[in-house]
Amino acid sequence: MDVGIFGAGLVGLSLAGLFDRAGHTVFIASRHLDHLSKTVADRGFRRTRAAEAEEVAESATMLVGAVEWSQLETLAKELPPLDGKIWIDPANPLAREADGSVTVLSTDGRPSSAVVADLVPKTQLVKAFNGFTAPMYRSGPLTSLGRIVAPIAGDHPAALCRVAELIKTTGFVPIVIGNIDDSVVLQPGGALRMLSIPMIAP
């Protein structure tokens, strides 16, 4: 599969590594391409290439919006037409303050993914990966109890199937929890985010 990632922070680079190790072709965009190219090389990614955002959008059928919540609207405005693309949404409505604290932002009672879907209206959006932590990316899907579950949600069955297939190749276990309205349980403060440990498939 070809996967395009916007954003080279913790989430973007972690997902690039996950997909790269699974054998997928990955295009990742950042405003600092020279630095990103060095980072990709230093991390030993074999199938990942740093590229301009427009090239990422055009080169992959599955796109990941791995930028900060505050940057999503600007990113969406800069992209070429995305008709028919799958948009994987790992974004959480959070703001990081200068003192390091994190504030949960209001979405006016709407699921955060519904807000994102409005920004990329020609895509088929799937909520995924927004509950993953850095240790989960590093340690992988296996635990002593079984494999870690990766919940996903969306309104487009075909897109859900494609993202589920992508997740399976990484070793995690996809589970569809519902549509975009149901994805609120994956957001900060949502029922599935309140669990003390990730869901495990024995």
Sequence and secondary structure as in RCSB ss.txt:
>XXXX:A:sequence
MDVGIFGAGLVGLSLAGLFDRAGHTVFIASRHLDHLSKTVADRGFRRTRAAEAEEVAESATMLVGAVEWSQLETL
AKELPPLDGKIWIDPANPLAREADGSVTVLSTDGRPSSAVVADLVPKTQLVKAFNGFTAPMYRSGPLTSLGRIVA
PIAGDHPAALCRVAELIKTTGFVPIVIGNIDDSVVLQPGGALRMLSIPMIAP
>XXXX:A:secstr
 EEEEE  SHHHHHHHHHHHHTT EEEEE S HHHHHHHHHHTT SSEEEE HHHHHHH SEEEE S GGGHHHH
HHHS   TT EEEE    EEE TTS EEE   TTS HHHHHHHHSTTSEEEE STT  HHHHHH SB SS EEEE
EEEES HHHHHHHHHHHHHHT EEEEEESTGGGGGGSTTSGGGG SS  EE 
